[in-house]
C-alpha cells in the first residue's frame, strides 16, 4: 500500500490479485450472491485505491481490507436483504444425489432465514468467525469494536440463531 500511495499502480494490482479471493469469500458469505459479492469487493478495492495516500501501515493489509469490506457489507444491508448460503459453491466436487440436493437446499433456506433476522453487525461477526474462521481480535479490527464486544455480538447471535432454528424445526 505504501508503494501504491507513491503512485505504483502495479503494486496495487498485486495486492488485489493476492487478496481478492479473501475479500470475495467474505462478501459472498455475507450477501449470498455472486454478482453482489463481486460488486462489494470491487467497491472495497476502489475505495482503498482512492484513499491510498492516507493509508497508515499500522496493521496488516488484510485487516484494513476486512475493515473496509465490513463497512461496505453493513451499508449493503441497509439497501438490500441478504441471502445467506451454508457454504461456498465448490468446483470439482462430485455431484450430490437429488435427495442430498433437496436436503441441502432446505437446510440452506432455513439457515438463510435465521441469519437474515440477525442485526447486520451480528451477521457480519458470524460470517467472519464461522465462515472465515477469524479470531476475536481480527473480527474486532474489522468491525472497529473491542474483542469483548465481538464476544457479546457472537453470544447474542448464537442465542438468536438457536431460538430461530429451534422454532423453525418445531
DODREN-557221 format. One record per atom (N, C-alpha, C, CB): residue in three letters; y, x, z. Coordinates in steps of 0.02 Angstrom, whole numbers, plus 50000, padded with zeros to 5 digits. Atoms other than C-alpha are relative to their C-alpha. Glycine has a CB too. Example, Ala and Ser with C-alpha at 12.3 -4.5 7.8 and 13.67 -1.06 7.14 Angstrom:
% DODREN-557221
ALA499415004550000;ALA497755061550390;ALA500605004550000;ALA500014995050062;SER499414995849997;SER499475068450357;SER500554996150037;SER500235002049929;
END
This chain:
% DODREN-557221
UNK499405004150000;UNK500005000050000;UNK500635004350000;UNK500004995350060;UNK499434995649999;UNK501175014450034;UNK500165002349928;UNK499875006150046;UNK499904998050070;UNK500915020449854;UNK500274994249959;UNK499345002749970;UNK499755006050035;UNK501205002749791;UNK500734999050014;UNK499604993850020;UNK499305000749981;UNK502845002049886;UNK500445005049963;UNK500085000850075;UNK499624995050038;UNK503365017849793;UNK499994998649926;UNK499725007050014;UNK500005001950070;UNK503025008949628;UNK499375001549962;UNK500565003349966;UNK500634998450033;UNK501235014149591;UNK499584993649993;UNK499615005450040;UNK500375006350010;UNK500504998149516;UNK499255001249993;UNK500274996549937;UNK500714998450004;UNK498845006949484;UNK499685000050069;UNK499895006749965;UNK500254999949931;UNK498645009349671;UNK499884992850024;UNK500505003650047;UNK500095007049981;UNK498894990749695;UNK499414996949964;UNK500644996049985;UNK500575002650038;UNK497634986749558;UNK499355002250034;UNK500025002549927;UNK500604997649965;UNK496364997349652;UNK499894996150065;UNK500055007650015;UNK500055004049939;UNK496754987949814;UNK499724993149985;UNK500684999450034;UNK500235006750019;UNK496494971349727;UNK499265000349983;UNK500404997349940;UNK500704999450021;UNK494864977049649;UNK499555001050061;UNK499915005849950;UNK500404998449941;UNK494224983649816;UNK499944994150048;UNK500315006050036;UNK499985005249949;UNK494694968249919;UNK499964992949974;UNK500615000850041;UNK499985006850026;UNK494634953349802;UNK499394995950021;UNK500055000249925;UNK500595003749979;UNK492844948549849;UNK500064997550072;UNK499375004349994;UNK499895002049931;UNK493264948250034;UNK500484994150002;UNK500285005850042;UNK499505005350000;UNK494794937650001;UNK499724993549971;UNK500625002249960;UNK500295005950032;UNK493844925849886;UNK499504996650047;UNK499665001949934;UNK500495003149953;UNK492444923250015;UNK500364996050053;UNK499575005450032;UNK499635003649948;UNK493694918550149;UNK500294993649972;UNK500565004550030;UNK499685005850029;UNK494654906850036;UNK499474994849979;UNK500425002049939;UNK500515004750022;UNK493074899149962;UNK499674996450059;UNK499465003649958;UNK500305003149941;UNK492294896150132;UNK500484995350034;UNK499765005350048;UNK499515004449970;UNK493904888050188;UNK500114993849959;UNK500675003750010;UNK499835005850042;UNK494274876750039;UNK499404996949965;UNK500505002049949;UNK500605002750031;UNK492544874749963;UNK500054998649926;UNK499824993950034;UNK499915001250072;UNK493174875049784;UNK500185006749968;UNK500564994649987;UNK499904993550033;UNK493094889949665;UNK500715000849975;UNK499515000849942;UNK499334999550030;UNK494724886249575;UNK500545000650053;UNK500134994049955;UNK499504999749946;UNK495714883049733;UNK499965006850036;UNK499894994350051;UNK500084993549968;UNK494994898849811;UNK500325005549958;UNK499265001550012;UNK499694995050044;UNK495494909149660;UNK500764999650002;UNK499754999049928;UNK499285000949996;UNK497244901849667;UNK500285002850065;UNK500194992649994;UNK499774997449936;UNK497414905949852;UNK499985007650002;UNK499574997250057;UNK500064992650001;UNK496794923849826;UNK500555002949956;UNK499305002149973;UNK499484997550044;UNK497974926349680;UNK500684999550034;UNK500014996149934;UNK499375000849964;UNK499424919549784;UNK500075005250055;UNK500054993050030;UNK499974995049946;UNK498974931149927;UNK500175006949972;UNK499335000350037;UNK499854993450029;UNK498944946649817;UNK500705000349970;UNK499475001749947;UNK499315000150027;UNK500554941449730;UNK500515000650056;UNK500124993649959;UNK499554999649942;UNK501394938949898;UNK500015007150028;UNK499804995050054;UNK500044993149974;UNK500774955949958;UNK500365004849953;UNK499265002150009;UNK499674995650049;UNK501344964449797;UNK500764999250002;UNK499734998749929;UNK499285001349998;UNK503044956049805;UNK500355002750061;UNK500124992749996;UNK499714997549938;UNK503314961949982;UNK499755007150017;UNK499844995350058;UNK500284993349988;UNK502554979349962;UNK500515004750030;UNK499745002949934;UNK499484995649973;UNK504214987650001;UNK500094999450075;UNK500654998549966;UNK499925001149928;UNK504224980250176;UNK499365001150039;UNK500244993250013;UNK500654999149966;UNK502394984350215;UNK500045005850050;UNK499445001249949;UNK500044994849948;UNK502154994050377;UNK499265001250015;UNK500404997850065;UNK500724998649989;UNK500455002750392;UNK499815000550074;UNK499825006449965;UNK500175000049928;UNK500184997650574;UNK499284997850012;UNK500474995450038;UNK500705002249994;UNK498444990450541;UNK499655001349933;UNK499964992450019;UNK500364999250063;UNK497084991250410;UNK500254994949949;UNK499244999150012;UNK499785004550053;UNK497494983350243;UNK499614993550003;UNK499925003249931;UNK500405006149998;UNK496054970950265;UNK500274995250053;UNK499275001650015;UNK499705004249949;UNK496874964550425;UNK500634996649973;UNK500165004050063;UNK499385002750030;UNK498514962350333;UNK499834994649948;UNK500415005749967;UNK500225004850051;UNK497634953550188;UNK499754993650032;UNK499455003149956;UNK500255006049966;UNK496714941750306;UNK500574995950030;UNK499505002050055;UNK499435003549971;UNK498344937550392;UNK500384996149948;UNK500475005050035;UNK499645003450054;UNK499244933350230;UNK499584994249973;UNK500175004949943;UNK500455005150027;UNK497744923650164;UNK499914994350050;UNK499325003049982;UNK500075005249949;UNK497544914250328;UNK500604995349999;UNK499925003050069;UNK499395004250002;UNK499334908150320;UNK500004995649938;UNK500645004450001;UNK500035004050062;UNK499084902550140;UNK499484994450006;UNK499835004549940;UNK500515005249990;UNK497484893250188;UNK500264994450044;UNK499375003150031;UNK499725005149956;UNK498374884250329;UNK500524995949962;UNK500315003250063;UNK499525003750041;UNK499794879650210;UNK499644995549951;UNK500465004949962;UNK500385004050047;UNK498504873550085;UNK499734993650033;UNK499425004149971;UNK500265005749963;UNK497784862050218;UNK500514994350002;UNK499815002050071;UNK499485005149998;UNK499434852950226;UNK500084996549933;UNK500675003150020;UNK499945002950067;UNK499354849750038;UNK499374996549976;UNK500185005349951;UNK500635002750026;UNK497504845650012;UNK499484999750055;UNK499755004249941;UNK500565000549952;UNK495964840450108;UNK499465004949980;UNK499724992750004;UNK500514995150018;UNK494724854950114;UNK499314997049994;UNK499995005650050;UNK500695001950008;UNK492934853050058;UNK499595006250018;UNK499844997549926;UNK500374994349976;UNK491764864450154;UNK499295000149972;UNK499975000050075;UNK500694999150022;UNK490104871450097;UNK499645004250052;UNK499985003349929;UNK500344996249948;UNK488754878350210;UNK499915007349984;UNK499334996950012;UNK500064993050019;UNK488594894450111;UNK500235000849928;UNK499275002650008;UNK499774998750068;UNK489244902649953;UNK499424999649952;UNK500355006849996;UNK500534999950050;UNK488264900049794;UNK499795007249986;UNK500224996549935;UNK500254993350011;UNK487174914949757;UNK499695000549931;UNK499495002050054;UNK500284998850066;UNK486704922149589;UNK499325003350009;UNK500475004349956;UNK500654996849999;UNK484884926349561;UNK499514997150051;UNK500085007150013;UNK500475003149954;UNK484144915449699;UNK499514995749961;UNK500374995850053;UNK500475004450034;UNK482564906349650;UNK500234992750007;UNK499295000850029;UNK499785006950000;UNK482894888149607;UNK499634996050054;UNK499894996749931;UNK500335004149948;UNK482564876549755;UNK499704993849968;UNK500514998050055;UNK500315006250024;UNK481474861249733;UNK500504994350005;UNK499354998450039;UNK499565005849999;UNK482264844249708;UNK500114997550071;UNK499724994349956;UNK499935002449932;UNK481914839049887;UNK500425004950042;UNK499314999050032;UNK499594995049964;UNK482654855449953;UNK500744999349982;UNK499755007149984;UNK499305001050021;UNK484234852349850;UNK500304993950033;UNK500044999449924;UNK499755006249969;UNK484394834749919;UNK500155001250074;UNK499494994249992;UNK499904998549929;UNK484184840550099;UNK500605004650009;UNK499365003250030;UNK499444995449995;UNK485394854950072;UNK500674996549986;UNK499915005949951;UNK499385003650017;UNK486684843449992;UNK500204995350057;UNK499904995949935;UNK499855004449943;UNK486554830850135;UNK500275004050059;UNK499374996150021;UNK499774995749946;UNK486744844850261;UNK500715002549986;UNK499525006150010;UNK499344997650019;UNK488244851750166;UNK500534994550009;UNK500015002549928;UNK499535005649992;UNK489084834650163;UNK500144998550073;UNK499734993849965;UNK499925001249928;UNK488784832450349;UNK500445005350031;UNK499314999850035;UNK499604994549974;UNK489494849550389;UNK500724999549974;UNK499695006849981;UNK499335000850029;UNK490964846550270;UNK500404994850038;UNK499954998249926;UNK499655005449965;UNK491394830350356;UNK500215002250070;UNK499564993850005;UNK499844997749932;UNK491314838250530;UNK500545005349999;UNK499375002750034;UNK499484994850004;UNK492324853650481;UNK500674997149978;UNK499785005549952;UNK499395003050024;UNK493584842850391;UNK500414996550054;UNK499844995149947;UNK499655003349945;UNK494024834450555;UNK500345004950048;UNK499514995750039;UNK499714995049955;UNK494494850750641;UNK500725001549979;UNK499595006450000;UNK499334997550018;UNK496314856350651;UNK499955006449959;UNK500425001250064;UNK500014994350047;UNK496754869850524;UNK499845006750033;UNK500665000549964;UNK500124993449969;UNK496784884550645;UNK499295000550027;UNK500505001150057;UNK500694999949977;UNK495104879550720;UNK499535001049940;UNK499824993550038;UNK500414999250060;UNK494354877950545;UNK500005007249977;UNK500244995449943;UNK499944993150024;UNK495014894950495;UNK499655004850048;UNK500745002049992;UNK500354995749951;UNK494364902850656;UNK499254999549989;UNK500194997950072;UNK500715000950013;UNK492644895450619;UNK499795003749937;UNK499824992549994;UNK500164996550063;UNK492674901950440;UNK499995007550010;UNK500524998149945;UNK499974992749990;UNK493204919350494;UNK499445002550046;UNK500675002050028;UNK500514997949952;UNK491954920150638;UNK499294999349971;UNK500064996150064;UNK500695001450018;UNK490404912150564;UNK499845001249926;UNK499844992950017;UNK500134998650070;UNK490604914550377;UNK500145007449985;UNK500434995549955;UNK499814993050012;UNK491464931650379;UNK499755004650055;UNK500755000649994;UNK500284996349944;UNK490684937150545;UNK500505005050030;UNK499385003649977;UNK499494995749970;UNK492314944350611;UNK499984999450076;UNK500704998249973;UNK499935000149927;UNK492584948950792;UNK500654996550020;UNK499995007150028;UNK499415003649975;UNK493874940450901;UNK500655003749986;UNK499924998950075;UNK499394996150011;UNK495134954650882;UNK500244999349927;UNK499895007450017;UNK499815000750070;UNK495094953550692;UNK500244992949984;UNK499425001849955;UNK499795006950010;UNK495224934550695;UNK500704999150030;UNK499504995050031;UNK499355000549967;UNK496674935950817;UNK500555003049956;UNK499995003550068;UNK499514996950043;UNK497574947750699;UNK500144995749939;UNK499765007049978;UNK499915004250060;UNK497274936250550;UNK500404993750016;UNK499334998149972;UNK499675006249982;UNK497904920850644;UNK500655001250039;UNK499544995750041;UNK499414998149962;UNK499284930250736;UNK500014996750069;UNK500644998149962;UNK500075002649932;UNK498644924850907;UNK499635005350041;UNK499614993150001;UNK500364995349958;UNK497814933451053;UNK499244998849994;UNK500224999350074;UNK500735001149999;UNK495924936251065;UNK499794994450046;UNK499645006450020;UNK500155005549954;UNK495914924251212;UNK500144993349966;UNK500425000650065;UNK499855006250037;UNK496724910951101;UNK499454998649949;UNK500685000549965;UNK500565000850047;UNK495344913950972;UNK499404997250037;UNK499835006849965;UNK500565002549960;UNK494054911451108;UNK500074992650014;UNK499945004050066;UNK499885007149986;UNK494854894851154;UNK499954995849937;UNK500694999050032;UNK500065003750063;UNK495004889450971;UNK499274998949981;UNK500365003949944;UNK500715000650018;UNK493174893050939;UNK499634995550049;UNK499675006949998;UNK500335004349951;UNK492644884651100;UNK500154992649986;UNK500235001850072;UNK499825007050017;UNK493604868751055;UNK499664997949935;UNK500774999349994;UNK500315001650065;UNK492934869550877;UNK499264998650009;UNK500115005749950;UNK500715001149988;UNK491134871250936;UNK499874993450035;UNK499715005850042;UNK500085006449965;UNK491334856551055;UNK500124994249953;UNK500474999550061;UNK499845005350047;UNK492134845850921;UNK499444999349948;UNK500675001349965;UNK500545000250050;UNK490804850550793;UNK499364997250031;UNK499875006949972;UNK500605002549967;UNK489404847250917;UNK500034992550008;UNK499925003450069;UNK499915007249992;UNK490094830050956;UNK499964996349934;UNK500664998550035;UNK499985003350065;UNK490434825750775;UNK499315000049966;UNK500515003449954;UNK500654999650032;UNK488744831750712;UNK499484995850038;UNK499765007449997;UNK500465004349962;UNK487814822950853;UNK500114992749982;UNK500105001150076;UNK499845006950018;UNK488714806750810;UNK499764998449929;UNK500764998750006;UNK500215001150069;UNK488294808750625;UNK499254999449994;UNK500255005649956;UNK500735000250004;UNK486444811250660;UNK499704994350042;UNK499725006550023;UNK500265005749961;UNK486294796350779;UNK499934993849957;UNK500474998450059;
END
